Amino acid sequence: MHGIDELRALRPTKDFCVGIDSDGCVFDTMVVKHEQCFCPAFISHFGLEDVRSMAEEVWRFVNLYSRTRGCNRFKALQRVLMFMKQRLADTTSEIEIGPLPGLDAWLQEESSLGNATLIKRVEAEGDADLVRVLAWSLEVNERVQALPPGVQLFDRVRACIESLQGRADAIVVTQTPHDTVKAEWDALALTPLVRFIAAQEIGTKTEHLGIVCEGHYASGNALMIGDAPGDFDAADANGVLFFPIIPGSEERSWQRLVDEGLAHFFAGTFAGKFQDELVAEFNQALPKDPDW
């Protein structure tokens, strides 16, 4: 049970709600997935083997170490292609990154950016740009599924989520495909600790939080835990509090959430100085512009 109708039917069982991102936040999987799945498939499908080092650098910046960390894979692809075009123009390489108007149009027109909606668009129009993008995305999923079994939790994650039991409704809020997320949460017996897994197939994180929280929880009683600016944006758009898991300092972040963050949240003292300090540190860790 993970469809949009089930999410809309969800009703509070507690006075508080906590949304939790998955990749790079709960699980130490984000770097592995991008370096072994997303980026190699990108290089292959877009013919970038001769500039592999450049492509890897751009991919890491967009998806791991900048303000676009954790964004939807198709929006990330568009941004990576933009940077690659700019960088290749300054080299003697004969490789060219041409425009992908089909991808640009789909990103502008579609609100639910996932393989399911992309497949429908490809079947309806047969756009060559989207055929290539779909092939890339499907290969990414195949590579993810082929990764060695076992995912690593960041320290203090389980203690934190367990501490929410009986106090808050916990919801997974992610842009990873549902089957992948559920398999990872099942593998470490975390699924019973959350009420719902809201994944890529049923909308954006902003939409997930809006459906779950609007009209259901009092102001200040909903919190989003995430490791990417998109998590903050989704929370901010819905008037939800935000606790950042800072890339490179994940375990320290979870420890601070357990030691301080949850106490502030349940006491109603999270907003203001405490949250502002957290967000400032988070923003400093993820630059907007590259330095190449």
N, C-alpha and C positions, 0 to 999 in steps of 0.2 A: 504494500500500500504506500505509494509515494507520488501519486498524481496531484495535479493542481486542485482538483475538487476535494481531495482528502485534506490538503493543506488549508483550504478555505473553511473546511468544516471543523478544523481544530479549535477547541475552546480551552481557556485557561483552567488549570487545576490548582494553580498557586497564584499568589499575588505578584510574583516576580517571574521574569523570563530572561533566559540567557541564550543568545545565538553564538554558535561556535564554528569557525572555519575549520577546514580539515588539512589539506596539503600545506606543508610549510608552517603550520600552526600547531596542530595536534601531533602530526606525524613528520618525522624528519625524512621526507620523501621528495621534496620539491626540487632540490638540486639534482638528484639522481634522475628524476623523470625528465627534466629539461635537457640534461647533458646526454642522456642515453636514449631518449625517445623523441621528444619534440624537435630538438635541434638537428640530429642526424637525418630525420625524415625531411625536414625543411631543406637541408643542403642537397639531399638526393632529388627531391621533386622540383627544385628550382635551379638545378644545374650549377651548384656553387662549389663543387669539389676543389676547383683551382684556387678559390679564395676561402678555404675552410676556416682558417684562423680568424679572418675578419668576420665571417658569418657567426662563428662561435662567440666572439667578443660582443657583437651586436646583440645576439640572442640573449646572452647572459645579462647584459645591461637592461634590456627591455623587460625581461621576465623575472629577474632575480634581484637586481641591485639598483632599482630606480623607482620613481613614483608610479610606474605602470606595473610593478610587481603584482602578480596574481590576477591580472586582468583576463577577461575572456580570451581564449586562444585565438579566435579569429581577429579580434581587435589587435592582439599582440602581433599576429602575422602581418597585418596591414602596417603597423608601426615599424616592424623590423624591415620590411620591404622598403619603406620610405628612407630609413637610415642607410640601408645597403645601397640604394640608388645614389644617395648623396655621397657616400664614401667612394663608391666605384668611379664616380665622375672625376674624382681627384687622383685617380691612378691611371696607369697605362694599360690596365686590363681591358680585354675586348669583351668581357662579360657585361651584359646590359640587363638592367631590371626594368622591364616595360610596365606600363600602367595595367592595372587589373580593374577596369571599370565594373565588371560583373561583381567582384568582391565588394567594391566601394558601394555599389547600389544596394546590394543585399544587406550590408551592415547598416546602411541608412534606413532601410525599409523594414527590416525584421527586428522584432523586440525580443524574441526567444532564440538566441544564437547558439544552436547546437546542431549535432549531426542530423537529427531527425528533420528539422526544418530545412536544413541545407539539402538533404536528399530529395525532399519534396520539390524544392526550387530547381534542382538539377533535372529531375524527372519532367518537370513542367516546361523548362526552357532549354535545357541542354547547353547552357552557357559554358564555353570552354574554360574561362577563368575559374568558375565554380567547380567544374569537373576536376581540375587540378587541385584546388583547395580541398575538396572532399577526399580525394585520393590521399593527400597528405594527412588529413585529420584521421581518416580510418587507419592509416599506417601507424600514427601516433598511438591510437588505442591498442592496436595489435602489439606494438612494442611494450606498452605499459603492462598488458596482460602477460607478456613473456618474461617480465622481470622476475628474478628469483623470489620465491615466496618469503614472506616475513616483512613486517614494517616496524620501524623503531619509533616508540613514543618518546617525546621529550620528557625529561624528568619533571615530576610533579603534576603532569597532566591528569593522570588517573585520580590522584588525591583531590585535585580541584573539582573534577566532574562528579566524583563521588560525594563531595561536600555539598553539592547542589541538591542532592536527593532529599526530597521532603521540604525543600525551601524554594525551589524555582523550577519552572518548566524549561528544560534544556532542548534546544533545536540545533541540528547541524545545518549550517547555511554555507553552501559551496557552489562553485562553478565547475566542479569535477563531475563527470558522468556518474549517475546514481549507482550503477552496478559496481564500478570501481570503488566508490566511497563505501558502500555497504560491505563489500568484501573485506576492506581494510578494517572497518569498525568491528565487523563480526570476528575477524581473526584474533583480535585482542579483547573480545568479550565486552566491548564498549557500547554496542548497539542498545542493550537493555537499559542503559543509563540515559538515553535521549528519547524524546517523544516522537521525533520525526526527522527524516533526512530530506532536506530541500536541496535538490541538486540542479545541475545545468538544464535538464530537460523541461523544467517547469518555471523557467524565468530567471531573472537576475537576482542578485543578493538584495538589491533595493526592493524589488517586488516581493521577495520572500519575507523580509522583515516587515514590510507594509501590511501584508496579508495577516501575518501572525500577530503583530502588535497593535495595529490601529484599532482603537476603541475597546481593546481587551485588557490593557495594563495601564495603570496610572503613570503620569509623567515621572520619570526618574526610576521607574521600576523595570526597565528593559535595558539589557547590556549586550553589546556585540564584542566578541573576542576574536581578533584577527591579526594577520601578519602583513597585510597589504593595504595600500591607500584606498583601494576599492572597498575594503571592509569599512574603513572610516567613512567614506563617502556614503555608503549604504546606510550606515548608522545615522549619520548626520541628516540625511534626507528624510529620515523617519523620526527624528527627535529621540533617538536611542543613544545611550551612553556607549563609550568605546574604550576598550582596554587593548593596547597594542602588544603583540608578541614581536619584539624587535629582531629582525634578521641578524644573525650573528650573536645574539644575546638571548636566544630563546629560553634557555633554562633559567637564567636570571629573571626573565620576564614572568615565567610561570611561578617562580618562587615568590616574586613580589605580588602577583595576583592572589596567591594563597595567603601570604602574610599580611597584606594590606588592602588589596583591591576589593576583595569580596566583603570585608568588614565595612569599608566605605560604602559599597553598593547597598548592602542590606540596611545600613544606618542612615542612608539618604544624604551622605556627605561626599559622594563621588564627583558630582559635577563641580565645576569651578577650578580652584587651584590645583587639586590633585590630578584631575583629568588633563588640564592644560599643560602641566609639567610632563605628563606621559606623552601627549601628542607632540610636543615640541621636540622631545628626544627622538621620537619615531620619525618625524619629518627630517631631522638632521641626518638620520641614518640612510635615508633614501633620496638622493638628489633627483632633480627634474631633468637636468641636461647632462649629456655625456661630456667627458673631457678629452675625447680624441680630436 
